[in-house]
Amino acid sequence: MDVGRYRLIAELAHGGMGDVYLGVARGPAGFNKLMVIKQLRPALADDEQFLAMFLEEARLAARLNHPNVVQTVEVGNEGKRYFLAMEYLEGQSLQRMRQRIGKDRPFPLGPHLRILVETLQGLHYAHELVDIDGTALGVVHRDATPHNIFVTYDGQVKVVDFGIAKAMDSSLETRTGELKGKVAYMPPEQASAKRVDRRADVFAVGVMLWEAVTGRRMWKGVNEIAIMHALFAGEIPSPRSVDPRVPEELDRICRIALSPTPEYRYATAAEMAGELEAYLAQIGDRSGARDISRLVTEAFVADRKEMKDIIDGQLRMLRTADSQNRAVVPKADLTGLVAPSDAMSVPRVSTAQLDASAAPSFTSGGTASSMKVAPQPPAPSKAPRVVVGLMAAAAVGLVAVLAAVAWQHRGNDTAVATKPPDTASASAATPPVPAPGAPRTNVVLSSSPPEAKLFIDDAPLDGNPYNGAFPKDGLAHRVRAEAKDYIARTEVIVFDKDDVAVTLTLPKRSQVGSPYPRPKPSVDPAPDATGSAKKKPHRDIDTSFGSGAP
């Protein structure tokens, strides 16, 4: 079956609005490239609301272009068959990583925190997105959960499924009493169906951080109505109230991110990322892409092989069909094949009809056993195609890893890192210098307070303010400022202009809003008429990352 210029070879997932397939992009001289195709169900194309929702997702997805966000390459249609073509990623969701690794041992904290830092950087990029005229779009993901954080086998972290993300200039409005997203990761304002901003995504990552440092699900065994009551009452347990071994600094970061009042949370995802990076530096943990890669690769050896075998079989069938029409069929390059990363889903829950079950999740788990072979015609389809628009994104090169990642974990990994700071820190790489006559981007950076140190891609810069020239490579680069007693900040800039200027203002730690109230101390239950103490209701908190959504 074909859609646009893509041959669909395997079915990956079903969603509320459509289906997700593994496809092959066909080109001249035997060019073949694996892609993920999200297709709106033809029956829904006649529904104005569903079509508008799909096109809204397409309009937003086409703007996203960042190493920590899944890339959308094309938006098109054939009659009533509308589709998105996205990059194909090899790896697993953070949700499946937690389930698989948690069966045998605690999920190592260093790589877990690094994954969350990369997640925050991808979300911050989306939050900072501007229109062509420079107007802020006010994008909010609204479903930032472990299901939608994808980790590739080479250690990259991608935020996926912006299917229910909302931009400030959106032509669609959420209907009163309708929730979008998973209640277990929602802040109170989203659970009450109020308008949300970027701090809703900060809260969601705060839940993921809570689960990372405690090794438990925050709302395991609690139905959605009870979760919402706890959110509205501000009854969110701090990590140390559940596990006293959690370091105080991580407890503090988590409590700020999980404040029921948005004004008391981190103002941006970048600020929270800076805090986590500062903690990792404090304990001497240099976990990076190499450590993440090893973790996910070792946990999914069998799954990766099974996926590769299935795809190889489908590509052989495709080549056999092609050989009926062409004498020479070039062999497809199967290097780096991966599990699917994204699924089309708009989970919606009515606040008047919540039940005890979790909201449905249509995100693909990435297992080969979940794949169904798509029907194959004997020859390529020759149906006419009408492409409604190539809305974005040539492939984007990833930012080079400049900091050393040779530091290796020693001893047993534990749920809470206790390794002392590494005094022999590796020196950072020198920023690249443009060749004489080559296109360059003049970068002017400054930060308050003036004693703050500035970095580009983890390479230290000389002075504050800083003025220098870099190769005009069109890639995304990280700018960071940090100072003692201040919360570090990170921004993402692209070297695609002649001049770029960035000013980072660091808030003092003491100026950050007070964290949410701690849970009330337990009180011994009063005796009933028989003189026996009434038994208090008890909520078990799971000690592992179990299967399924909470």
Secondary structure, DSSP 8 states (H G I E B T S, - for coil): -EETTEEEEEEEEE-SSEEEEEEEEE-GGG-EEEEEEEEE-GGGGGSHHHHHHHHHHHHHHTT---TTB--EEEEEEETTEEEEEEE---EEEHHHHHHHHHTTS---HHHHHHHHHHHHHHHHHHHT-B-TTS-B---B-S--SGGGEEEETTS-EEE---TT-B-TT-S----TTEEES-GGG--HHHHTT----THHHHHHHHHHHHHHHHSS-TTTT--HHHHHHHHHHT----HHHH-TTS-HHHHHHHHHHT-SSGGGS-SSHHHHHHHHHHHHHHTT----HHHHHHHHHHHTHHHHHHHHHHHHHHHHHHHHHHHTT-S-------TT-----------EEETTS--SS----------GGG-EE----SS------EEEE--S----------S-------S---SS------SS-----------TTS-EEEEEEEEESTT-EEEETTEE-SSSSEEEEEE----EEEEEEE-TTB--EEEEEES-SSEEEEEEE--BGGGS--------------B-TTS-B---------SS--SS--
